[in-house]
Amino acid sequence: MKHLHNFQATAAKNISDSTSFNICTIQSVLCHRQHENMNDHNNHFAIIWVTKGDGNYWADMRPCEFQNNCLLFIKPGQFESIQLRNASEGYIFSFSKLFLGIEDHDSESLLRSLHQMFATQSVLLQEENIAEMQDLTNRMIKEYSDFNLYRTEMLRRYFKIFLIHLSRQFENLLPVTPQSRNIDLLQNFVSLLEQNFRNQKMVADYANHLAVTPNYLNEVVKKITGYPAGHHIRQRVALEAKRKAAYSDTGMKEIAYDLGFFDLAHFSKFFKNTTGMSFSDFKKNRMGISSASLMVN
């Protein structure tokens, strides 16, 4: 069994300032076997397209199975470990949000689709899309390797078309009529959440920043993502707590303080209500996982 660990750092390492985009094969990353801290590249998203093979991977402490022609969606700083079985082949796309140019008006539907994609862990590519997306991937690999004039613009156009083909698989899950104002509100909320989740945990905090009511913010965010703003706030805080608990020797008191909890009992209750287990049980489970099956061939 082959292991792919922190591939996103390897891919992002090769991203130039001019493109903020990288495409490579799974095989090339396996050959390099580089192990780096993904947090050094925490502004890059990634899509893994496994064209041949199966296995499982862990993202944010959650396991996910995949198979032939499965696409895995990895948010910044999320990926942990992947196990590949059989003759695994495929591609890794790593990119920054800036590369897509999603600030233009015509991209609002694509932005909504992207949010839907990265809210899931994986999707099985529909048969009718495979040939077209394979052709686009081949074109991107050639363009990426050639360093010709307008290389960045060509890559951006090819990749956007690739994403559009993929987004059509999600179209039935998305609201029918996109509204740019709501998309802007969601983007601004997510950006504010990343900056302030340690010390701002109420929907009203973000609503005030965004000049809307808490009820309206909850309604808009739920319409697009399926969950209200309050849910995303709690999940983001809990995710940071789990990351610190799983990958450092930091104790519960220090983690609670870092996340803005000055009452240890309050943090303990929040952690259990949000994750479904106590902090100490979570630490024990993660220690068991680290020493067991994830690294067994």
C-alpha positions in Angstrom: 0.0 0.0 0.0 1.3 3.4 -1.0 1.0 6.5 1.3 0.5 10.0 0.2 1.1 12.4 3.1 0.8 16.2 3.0 0.9 16.1 -0.8 -0.6 19.6 -0.9 2.6 21.1 0.5 4.6 19.4 -2.2 2.3 20.6 -4.9 2.0 24.1 -3.4 5.8 24.4 -3.1 6.0 24.4 -6.9 3.4 27.1 -7.4 4.9 30.3 -8.8 3.7 33.8 -7.8 2.6 34.4 -11.4 0.2 31.5 -11.6 -0.8 30.4 -8.0 -1.6 27.1 -9.7 0.0 23.6 -9.9 -0.9 20.4 -11.7 1.0 17.2 -11.3 0.4 13.4 -11.3 -0.1 11.4 -8.2 2.8 9.2 -9.4 5.2 12.1 -9.4 4.3 13.1 -5.8 4.7 9.5 -4.7 8.1 9.4 -6.2 9.3 12.5 -4.4 7.7 11.3 -1.0 8.2 14.8 0.5 6.8 15.3 4.0 6.1 18.9 4.9 3.8 20.9 7.1 0.8 21.9 5.1 0.2 24.9 7.3 3.1 26.6 5.4 0.8 26.6 2.4 -2.5 27.3 4.1 -4.0 29.5 1.4 -4.2 26.8 -1.3 -7.0 24.5 -2.2 -6.5 21.1 -3.9 -8.5 18.6 -5.9 -7.2 15.0 -6.3 -8.6 13.1 -9.2 -8.0 9.4 -8.7 -8.4 8.0 -12.3 -7.3 4.5 -11.3 -7.1 2.8 -7.9 -8.9 3.0 -4.6 -8.2 3.6 -1.0 -9.0 6.0 1.9 -7.9 9.3 3.3 -8.3 11.3 6.4 -9.2 15.0 6.4 -9.9 16.9 9.6 -9.9 13.6 11.5 -12.6 12.1 9.3 -12.0 9.0 7.1 -13.3 8.8 3.5 -13.2 5.9 1.0 -12.6 6.5 -2.7 -12.5 4.5 -5.9 -11.8 4.9 -9.7 -12.6 8.4 -11.0 -13.3 9.8 -7.6 -12.4 13.4 -6.9 -11.3 14.5 -3.4 -11.7 18.1 -2.3 -9.1 19.4 0.1 -9.5 22.8 1.8 -6.4 24.8 3.0 -4.7 23.0 5.9 -7.1 20.1 5.9 -5.3 17.1 4.5 -3.8 14.5 6.8 -3.0 11.1 5.2 -4.1 9.1 2.2 -3.7 5.3 1.5 -3.6 4.2 -2.1 -4.3 0.6 -3.1 -3.8 -1.2 -6.4 -2.2 0.7 -9.3 -3.2 4.2 -8.3 -3.1 6.9 -11.0 -4.4 10.4 -11.3 -3.8 14.1 -10.9 -3.5 16.7 -8.2 -4.6 20.3 -8.8 -3.5 22.9 -6.3 -4.6 26.5 -6.6 -5.2 29.7 -4.7 -8.6 31.5 -4.8 -6.8 34.5 -6.4 -5.9 32.3 -9.4 -9.5 31.8 -10.3 -10.3 35.5 -10.5 -13.6 34.8 -8.7 -14.1 38.5 -8.0 -15.6 39.1 -11.5 -19.4 39.1 -11.8 -19.6 36.2 -14.2 -18.0 33.8 -11.7 -20.6 34.0 -8.9 -22.2 30.7 -10.0 -18.8 29.1 -10.1 -18.1 30.4 -6.6 -21.3 28.8 -5.3 -20.4 25.5 -6.9 -16.9 25.6 -5.4 -18.3 26.2 -2.0 -20.6 23.1 -2.5 -17.7 21.0 -3.7 -15.4 21.8 -0.8 -18.1 21.3 1.7 -18.0 17.6 0.7 -15.1 15.2 1.0 -15.4 13.5 -2.4 -17.6 12.9 -5.5 -17.6 10.1 -8.1 -17.1 11.6 -11.6 -20.0 10.9 -13.9 -19.1 8.8 -16.9 -20.2 11.3 -19.5 -17.8 13.9 -18.1 -14.6 11.8 -18.0 -13.4 12.2 -21.6 -13.9 15.9 -21.7 -12.2 16.5 -18.4 -9.3 14.2 -19.3 -8.8 16.2 -22.4 -8.8 19.5 -20.4 -6.3 17.9 -17.9 -3.9 16.9 -20.7 -4.1 20.5 -22.1 -3.3 21.9 -18.7 -0.4 19.6 -18.2 1.1 20.6 -21.6 0.5 24.3 -21.0 1.9 24.1 -17.5 5.1 22.5 -18.8 5.7 24.7 -21.8 6.0 28.2 -20.3 4.6 29.9 -23.4 3.3 33.4 -23.7 -0.1 33.9 -21.8 0.5 30.7 -19.9 -1.3 31.9 -16.8 -4.4 33.0 -18.7 -4.6 29.7 -20.6 -4.3 27.7 -17.5 -6.9 29.8 -15.8 -9.4 29.3 -18.7 -8.8 25.6 -18.9 -9.1 25.1 -15.2 -12.3 27.2 -15.0 -13.8 25.0 -17.8 -12.7 21.9 -15.9 -14.5 23.3 -12.8 -17.6 24.1 -14.7 -17.9 20.6 -16.0 -17.5 19.4 -12.5 -20.0 21.9 -11.0 -22.7 20.5 -13.3 -22.8 17.4 -11.1 -23.7 19.6 -8.1 -26.3 21.8 -9.9 -29.3 19.9 -8.5 -28.0 20.5 -5.0 -27.7 24.3 -5.4 -30.4 26.9 -5.2 -31.9 27.6 -8.6 -31.4 31.4 -8.7 -27.9 32.7 -7.7 -27.9 36.1 -6.1 -24.6 38.0 -6.2 -25.4 40.0 -3.0 -25.8 36.7 -1.1 -22.6 35.3 -2.5 -20.7 38.4 -1.5 -22.2 38.2 2.0 -21.1 34.5 2.3 -17.6 35.3 1.1 -17.2 38.1 3.5 -18.6 36.0 6.4 -16.2 33.2 5.7 -13.3 35.6 5.5 -14.2 37.3 8.7 -14.6 33.9 10.4 -11.1 32.8 9.5 -9.7 36.0 11.0 -11.8 36.2 14.1 -13.0 32.8 15.2 -10.7 32.8 18.3 -12.4 35.8 19.9 -15.7 36.3 18.2 -18.1 33.4 18.5 -21.6 35.0 18.2 -23.5 35.4 15.0 -24.2 39.0 16.1 -20.5 39.7 16.0 -20.2 38.9 12.3 -23.6 40.4 11.5 -22.5 43.8 12.9 -19.3 43.7 10.8 -21.4 42.9 7.7 -24.2 45.5 8.5 -27.0 42.9 8.5 -29.1 41.3 11.2 -28.1 38.0 12.8 -31.3 36.3 11.5 -30.6 37.5 8.0 -27.0 36.3 8.1 -28.1 32.9 9.4 -30.8 32.7 6.7 -28.5 33.5 3.8 -25.6 31.3 4.9 -28.0 28.4 5.4 -29.6 28.9 2.0 -26.2 28.5 0.2 -24.4 26.0 2.4 -27.2 24.1 4.1 -26.1 25.3 7.6 -26.7 28.6 9.5 -23.8 30.9 10.3 -23.8 29.8 14.0 -23.1 26.2 12.9 -20.0 27.3 10.9 -18.7 29.4 13.8 -18.9 26.5 16.2 -17.4 24.0 13.7 -14.5 26.3 12.9 -13.6 26.7 16.6 -14.0 23.0 17.2 -11.9 22.1 14.2 -9.0 24.3 15.5 -9.3 22.7 19.0 -9.2 19.2 17.4 -6.1 20.1 15.3 -4.3 21.4 18.3 -5.3 18.4 20.4 -4.3 15.9 17.7 -1.0 17.4 16.5 0.6 18.9 19.5 1.3 18.2 23.1 -0.7 21.3 24.1 -3.0 20.7 27.1 -6.7 21.5 27.3 -6.1 24.6 29.4 -3.7 26.2 26.8 -6.0 25.3 23.9 -9.0 26.8 25.6 -7.2 30.0 26.4 -5.8 30.2 22.8 -9.4 29.9 21.5 -10.8 32.6 23.8 -12.3 30.4 26.5 -11.3 31.7 30.0 -13.6 29.2 31.7 -12.2 25.7 31.4 -15.6 24.1 32.2 -17.2 26.1 29.5 -14.6 25.0 26.9 -15.0 21.3 28.0 -18.8 21.5 27.6 -18.5 23.3 24.2 -16.0 20.6 23.0 -18.2 17.7 24.0 -21.4 19.2 22.6 -19.7 20.1 19.3 -17.6 17.0 18.7 -19.7 14.4 20.5 -16.9 13.3 22.9 -14.9 14.7 25.8 -11.5 16.3 25.2 -9.7 13.5 27.0 -11.5 10.8 25.0 -10.6 12.6 21.8 -6.9 12.7 22.7 -7.0 9.0 23.6 -8.7 8.1 20.3 -6.2 10.2 18.2 -3.2 8.5 20.0 -4.7 5.1 19.1 -5.2 6.1 15.4 -1.7 7.6 15.1 -0.1 4.4 16.3 -2.3 2.0 14.4 -3.8 1.5 11.0 -3.0 4.7 9.2 0.6 3.7 8.7 0.2 0.0 8.3 1.1 -1.4 4.8 
